[in-house]
Amino acid sequence: MSMGKAAVKERANPFKKLVYVYIGTSSFDGDLDFYGNKLGAKLLWNRKAFGARVAAFDLCGEPYLLLADPVKA
């Protein structure tokens, strides 16, 4: 079923705002260095809790990059 252009324009966007883009990593320290020192992104915060490491970077405004290592179940 195809929607016309008018129907697509009138359809409400279910997303209010995209604030973070999740980036999973298997090399947290290496990627922390890459985004911060190589790309020059501003480190907003860097946390470790509940066995996970998570950092947020501002590369060019929102959405911010959310770097996270995998949590083992």
C-alpha positions in Angstrom: 0.0 0.0 0.0 1.4 3.4 -1.0 0.8 6.6 0.8 0.5 9.9 -1.0 2.9 12.8 -0.3 0.2 14.7 1.6 -0.5 11.8 3.9 3.2 11.4 4.7 3.5 15.1 5.6 0.4 15.0 7.8 1.5 11.9 9.7 2.9 12.8 13.1 6.5 12.1 13.9 6.6 9.6 16.8 10.0 10.9 18.0 10.3 14.1 20.0 14.1 14.6 19.9 17.1 12.4 19.3 19.6 13.1 22.1 22.0 10.2 22.0 23.4 7.8 19.4 24.5 4.5 21.1 27.9 3.2 20.0 28.9 -0.2 21.4 32.6 -0.9 21.8 34.9 -3.8 22.7 37.8 -1.4 23.2 36.5 1.3 25.5 39.8 3.0 26.3 40.9 3.0 22.7 37.6 4.4 21.5 37.6 7.0 24.3 40.9 8.2 23.0 39.8 8.1 19.4 36.7 10.3 19.9 38.3 12.6 22.4 41.8 13.0 21.1 41.7 12.1 17.5 38.3 13.6 16.5 38.4 16.4 19.1 34.9 15.6 20.6 34.2 17.2 23.9 33.8 14.6 26.7 30.6 15.4 28.5 30.8 12.6 31.1 32.5 9.3 31.7 31.0 6.9 34.2 31.5 3.3 35.5 28.7 1.7 37.4 27.1 -1.8 37.6 30.0 -3.3 35.7 29.5 -1.0 32.6 31.5 1.9 31.3 29.7 4.6 29.5 30.9 8.0 28.2 29.1 10.8 26.3 30.8 13.0 23.7 29.7 16.2 22.0 31.1 16.1 18.5 28.9 18.7 16.9 25.8 19.1 19.2 22.9 16.8 19.5 22.7 13.9 19.1 25.5 13.2 21.4 27.6 10.0 21.0 27.1 7.5 23.8 30.0 5.1 24.0 29.4 2.0 26.0 31.1 -1.3 26.6 29.0 -4.4 26.7 27.6 -5.6 30.1 28.0 -9.3 30.7 24.8 -11.0 31.7 
